Amino acid sequence: MNIRNANKAKDLKKKAKLPDKAFDKTRITEGLKWQLDKLSAFDFSQSRQNIFIVGECSTGKTSLASKIGNDAIEKGARVIYIKFDDLLIEQKLKKKAWNHILNADLIIVDDMFYMTPTQEELEQAYRIMMFLQETRSLVLITNRALSSWKEMKVDSHLVETLQKRLMQGAQLISLA
């Protein structure tokens, strides 16, 4: 039984494609440590929870998301890590990677709005995110402050609606 569970975890980890990065817990506040302890106990295969990880470059956003993903895998959740631009491409192609996304309990999307999307990309992102969040958890990693999303040179109403819907009941982790 132990070997079967170990093989299942190994297979889940391989399919997740998580970056091999270790999160440094020594650089964070006590409040964030508490929040991360609660998240590590969360079962993404049984419940939904959106999480925004916001911070400047090199603050540990991706390594934190990898930690959250690895903790979820240890509990048996199906996790996938994907860059925002690749998510848009995979949704259009609808190949094998898209099936992995649809079967995931937790989807980690990195570099969300790293570059300002075109209007078409924004509309596609809105449709994808609204569809995905209905039945699974999302971890969205961005280096843009959420308050600055509506200042992008695209449909500010659509951006604001996307942000509000994704933030409903979500946790926000801000790394400095």
C-alpha positions as CSV (number, residue, x, y, z in Angstrom):
1,M,0.0,0.0,0.0
2,N,2.8,2.4,0.9
3,I,4.6,1.7,-2.4
4,R,1.3,2.3,-4.3
5,N,0.8,5.6,-2.5
6,A,4.4,6.6,-3.2
7,N,4.1,5.8,-6.9
8,K,0.8,7.7,-7.1
9,A,2.5,10.8,-5.5
10,K,5.4,10.4,-7.9
11,D,3.0,10.3,-10.9
12,L,1.0,13.3,-9.6
13,K,4.2,15.3,-9.2
14,K,5.4,14.4,-12.7
15,K,2.1,15.5,-14.3
16,A,2.1,18.7,-12.2
17,K,5.2,20.1,-13.8
18,L,5.9,22.2,-10.8
19,P,9.1,24.2,-10.8
20,D,11.8,22.7,-8.6
21,K,12.1,25.6,-6.3
22,A,12.3,25.6,-2.5
23,F,10.4,28.2,-0.6
24,D,12.4,30.0,2.1
25,K,10.0,30.3,5.1
26,T,12.6,32.2,7.1
27,R,12.0,35.5,5.2
28,I,8.3,35.8,6.0
29,T,6.2,37.3,8.8
30,E,4.5,35.3,11.5
31,G,1.1,36.1,10.0
32,L,2.1,34.7,6.7
33,K,3.6,31.6,8.4
34,W,0.2,31.0,10.0
35,Q,-1.6,31.5,6.7
36,L,0.8,29.0,5.0
37,D,0.3,26.4,7.8
38,K,-3.5,26.6,7.2
39,L,-3.0,26.3,3.4
40,S,-0.7,23.3,3.8
41,A,-3.5,21.6,5.8
42,F,-6.1,22.4,3.1
43,D,-7.4,19.5,0.9
44,F,-7.7,20.8,-2.6
45,S,-9.1,17.5,-3.8
46,Q,-12.1,18.0,-1.6
47,S,-12.7,21.8,-1.5
48,R,-12.1,24.8,-3.6
49,Q,-10.0,27.8,-2.7
50,N,-8.5,30.5,-5.0
51,I,-5.3,32.1,-4.0
52,F,-3.6,35.2,-5.3
53,I,0.2,35.5,-4.8
54,V,1.3,39.0,-5.5
55,G,4.8,40.4,-5.3
56,E,7.8,42.0,-7.1
57,C,10.3,39.9,-9.1
58,S,12.4,37.5,-7.0
59,T,10.2,37.6,-3.9
60,G,9.5,33.9,-3.9
61,K,6.1,33.8,-5.6
62,T,6.7,30.8,-7.8
63,S,8.6,28.9,-5.1
64,L,5.7,29.5,-2.7
65,A,3.2,28.3,-5.3
66,S,5.4,25.2,-5.8
67,K,5.2,24.5,-2.1
68,I,1.4,24.9,-2.1
69,G,1.3,22.5,-5.1
70,N,3.6,19.9,-3.5
71,D,1.5,20.1,-0.2
72,A,-1.6,19.4,-2.3
73,I,0.0,16.5,-4.1
74,E,0.9,14.9,-0.8
75,K,-2.8,14.9,0.0
76,G,-3.6,13.3,-3.3
77,A,-4.7,16.3,-5.3
78,R,-4.1,16.6,-9.0
79,V,-2.1,19.7,-9.6
80,I,-0.8,21.4,-12.7
81,Y,1.5,24.4,-13.1
82,I,1.3,26.5,-16.2
83,K,2.3,30.0,-17.4
84,F,-0.5,32.3,-18.2
85,D,0.5,32.6,-21.9
86,D,0.7,28.8,-22.2
87,L,-2.7,28.4,-20.7
88,L,-4.2,30.6,-23.4
89,I,-2.4,28.6,-26.1
90,E,-3.4,25.2,-24.6
91,Q,-7.1,26.2,-24.4
92,K,-7.0,27.1,-28.1
93,L,-5.2,23.8,-29.1
94,K,-7.2,21.6,-26.7
95,K,-4.5,18.9,-26.8
96,K,-3.3,16.5,-24.0
97,A,-2.1,19.3,-21.7
98,W,-5.6,20.8,-21.8
99,N,-7.0,17.5,-20.6
100,H,-4.6,17.6,-17.7
101,I,-5.8,21.1,-16.9
102,L,-9.4,20.0,-17.0
103,N,-8.7,17.1,-14.7
104,A,-6.7,19.1,-12.1
105,D,-8.0,19.9,-8.6
106,L,-5.5,22.8,-8.4
107,I,-4.2,24.9,-11.3
108,I,-1.3,27.2,-10.6
109,V,-1.1,30.0,-13.2
110,D,2.2,31.9,-13.2
111,D,2.9,35.3,-14.7
112,M,-0.8,36.3,-14.8
113,F,-0.9,39.6,-16.7
114,Y,2.9,39.9,-16.6
115,M,2.5,41.6,-19.9
116,T,-0.6,43.6,-20.8
117,P,-3.0,41.3,-22.7
118,T,-4.6,42.2,-25.9
119,Q,-8.4,42.6,-25.8
120,E,-8.8,39.2,-27.4
121,E,-6.5,37.6,-24.8
122,L,-8.3,39.3,-22.0
123,E,-11.7,38.0,-23.2
124,Q,-10.2,34.5,-23.6
125,A,-8.7,34.7,-20.1
126,Y,-12.0,35.8,-18.7
127,R,-13.8,32.8,-20.2
128,I,-11.1,30.3,-19.2
129,M,-10.9,31.6,-15.6
130,M,-14.6,31.7,-15.0
131,F,-15.0,28.2,-16.4
132,L,-12.0,26.7,-14.4
133,Q,-12.9,28.3,-11.1
134,E,-16.3,26.8,-11.0
135,T,-15.0,23.3,-10.2
136,R,-11.4,23.6,-9.2
137,S,-9.0,25.8,-7.2
138,L,-6.7,28.4,-8.8
139,V,-3.4,29.8,-7.6
140,L,-2.7,33.0,-9.6
141,I,0.8,34.4,-9.5
142,T,1.3,38.0,-10.5
143,N,3.8,40.8,-10.1
144,R,1.1,43.4,-10.8
145,A,-0.7,44.8,-7.8
146,L,-4.3,43.9,-8.1
147,S,-5.3,47.5,-7.8
148,S,-3.3,48.2,-11.0
149,W,-5.1,45.6,-13.1
150,K,-7.8,48.0,-14.2
151,E,-5.2,50.5,-15.4
152,M,-4.1,48.1,-18.2
153,K,-4.9,49.4,-21.7
154,V,-7.8,47.0,-22.2
155,D,-11.4,46.8,-21.2
156,S,-11.2,48.0,-17.6
157,H,-14.7,46.8,-16.8
158,L,-13.9,43.3,-17.9
159,V,-10.6,43.3,-16.0
160,E,-12.4,44.6,-12.9
161,T,-15.2,41.9,-13.2
162,L,-12.6,39.2,-13.6
163,Q,-10.7,40.4,-10.6
164,K,-13.8,40.6,-8.4
165,R,-15.1,37.2,-9.4
166,L,-11.7,35.5,-8.8
167,M,-11.2,37.3,-5.5
168,Q,-14.6,36.2,-4.0
169,G,-13.6,34.1,-1.0
170,A,-10.0,34.0,-2.2
171,Q,-6.9,34.3,-0.1
172,L,-4.4,37.0,-1.0
173,I,-0.7,36.5,-0.2
174,S,1.5,39.5,-0.7
175,L,5.2,39.0,-0.8
176,A,7.6,41.9,-0.4
